[in-house]
Amino acid sequence: MTGWNTGDIPDQHGRTAVVTGANSGIGLITARELARRGARVILACRSEERGRAAEKRIRAHLPQAEAEFRPLDLGDLGSVREFAAAYPDDRLDLLINNAGVMSMPQGRTADGFETHFGVNHLGHFALTGLLLPRLLATPGARVVSVSSVMHAVADPDMADLNSERGYRRAAAYGRSKSANLLFVHELARRAETAGADLVAAAAHPGYSATNLQTAAARLEGRGLAERIMGLGNLLFAQPASAGALPTLYAATAPGVRPDSFTGPGRLGWRGAPAPAWRTAGSRRDAAGERLWAASERLTGVVYEGLTA
């Protein structure tokens, strides 16, 4: 991995990728670089205005790019089902579960789930399950989930997945990012058991300058907090282009192993992609099985063909 960069991305012609949250930050860069290497990229975004603007930006930068916006609200399982039902192909090479929310005020998704857990985990769990037939029909398909170093803050509380007993922003976000890693762990285990030609991997961007850090403060009108987070991005964060590298590595590099976790190599903070540290809890089979069962029950999405 030493020095790996976008120039090392293999040719992607003939491949189709879905990137959630592709309208800005790491998602936009990921989609752009996949399109640069020849992939057909579907930009799965909640906001039509921002999604279409991202599509135009990619096409302006890369006139030959195959980039297409399609609406997807991960906080609404109805929208997730509509996106999957309208997916235009019989195959899917790459699903990048990138979109997410961070440090949001206590709230609920359209289906009544705690916002971080509902958007960051359950929405992507449902999306992956609904697109699973296309993934399994595609030799060498990959699912890449974007987690965070913040996964170490808290494991999912299986008795209180929706934070009904008490709410703390950092804990809620950390639990959702731990859930991302447990999901990848269990998906990889099930794919191996089924003999499926599917790689499930995870990545994290380190500390990268995106709107993820400032979005909640802006939404709540907390101007001082927004300015402080923006200053932190300016002084300490690596650019989003560097933060996207671990995701692009996990998505495209040869030999990526199932259940691997890739992040920036310099203390997990910045730098070229490298194997990332993760908590022991994010690799526990029993926890992965319990989260999986709860996710199927809450979303109503069952992964046909990938049994325990």
Buried (B, 14 or more C-beta within 10 A) or exposed (E): BEEBBBEBBEEBEEBBBBBBBBBBBBBBBBBBBBBBBBBBBBBBBBBEEBBBBBBEBBBEEBEEBBBBBBBBBBBBBEBBBBBBEEBEEEBBBBBBBBBBBBBBEEEEBEBEBBBBBBBBBBBBBBBBBBBBBBBBEBEEBBBBBBBBBBBBBBBBBEEEBBBEEEBEBEBBBBBBBBBBBBBBBBBBBBBBEBEBEBBBBBBBBBBBBBBBBBBBBBEEEBEEBBEBBBEBBEEEBBEBBBBBBBBBBBBBBEEBEBBBBBBBBEEBBBBBBBEBEBBEBBBBEEBBBBBBEBBBEBBEBEBEEBEE
